[in-house]
C-alpha cells in the first residue's frame, strides 16, 4: 500500500553567517519557516529501491543514489518505489532536496521503522530543521534547533530560473564572522510586527549572491516595488526570494503582478509558519 508525504519549501527569514570551523563548515544563526507549497512523494514498499521523478521541475533531478531521497531511504534501510513530484525549483535556496529527504525519514519513522538520530544530519545541514517542518531557530552547522512560534506570514516566493552554486556564494562572502541574531526572538502576533523585526536582521549570503546572479537582484527589486510589501529578502543561498505581506489577498495580488510581468519566473503565493 502506497504512503504519501509532503515536503514543504524551507524559507530562511534570516541567515547570519557567524563563523567557520577548522573543517570548513560555516556556522549559522537562522530563523527558518516552512511554506504550504512543496513537493509530494509517494512510497510503495517493495524488495528493491527505485525512483521516478515527475512535475514541473523534474528535469535534471537524479533518480539514483545522487538524490537525497534515495540516500535517506538507504540510510533507514527502507526499500520500495518512490514517486517524487518536483514542484520546488532545485538549487533554489528553499531546501527542496533536504525537505524531500526529511519527508522520507519522517515517513519511515511513522511506519514504525528505526531511524538513526544521526541520519538527518548525515544527509545535510538543512535536513534536521526540515524534519521539524515548523518555525525554528537553527544554529551551529544546523544541528542546534529550538522552536520559534510565529504568526502565519502571508508571502510570495519568486525564483527567476537561475541556479547559484552554494560554494561560489560562500567563496564570495566578504566576512565569515558576523553578529548573530539577538539572544531572544520576540513574540509576534501579526505579520507587520514580525516583518519590522526582520528588517533589522540579515541574510549574509544575499550580497554575494546578487553579485554573482543579477537576476536575483532584479527579483528583489520587483518584490520591493509590489503593493503592501512588508519585507523582501533572499532565502538561503538563493536564488529564490520571498516577500511578506499583511494578508494573503496582498500576496496573491503581488503574485498576479509579478507573474504577468515575468511569466517565465516561478511565482507562488503561500503562507509561512
Secondary structure as GFF3:
##gff-version 3
##sequence-region A 1 273
A	DSSP	beta_strand	3	12	.	.	.	ID=ss1
A	DSSP	beta_strand	16	20	.	.	.	ID=ss2
A	DSSP	beta_strand	26	45	.	.	.	ID=ss3
A	DSSP	beta_strand	50	54	.	.	.	ID=ss4
A	DSSP	alpha_helix	68	76	.	.	.	ID=ss5
A	DSSP	beta_strand	80	85	.	.	.	ID=ss6
A	DSSP	alpha_helix	96	110	.	.	.	ID=ss7
A	DSSP	alpha_helix	119	123	.	.	.	ID=ss8
A	DSSP	alpha_helix	127	132	.	.	.	ID=ss9
A	DSSP	beta_strand	136	140	.	.	.	ID=ss10
A	DSSP	beta_strand	144	147	.	.	.	ID=ss11
A	DSSP	beta_strand	153	159	.	.	.	ID=ss12
A	DSSP	alpha_helix	166	171	.	.	.	ID=ss13
A	DSSP	alpha_helix	191	198	.	.	.	ID=ss14
A	DSSP	alpha_helix	206	212	.	.	.	ID=ss15
A	DSSP	alpha_helix	214	224	.	.	.	ID=ss16
A	DSSP	beta_strand	229	234	.	.	.	ID=ss17
A	DSSP	beta_strand	241	245	.	.	.	ID=ss18
A	DSSP	alpha_helix	248	261	.	.	.	ID=ss19
A	DSSP	beta_strand	266	272	.	.	.	ID=ss20
###
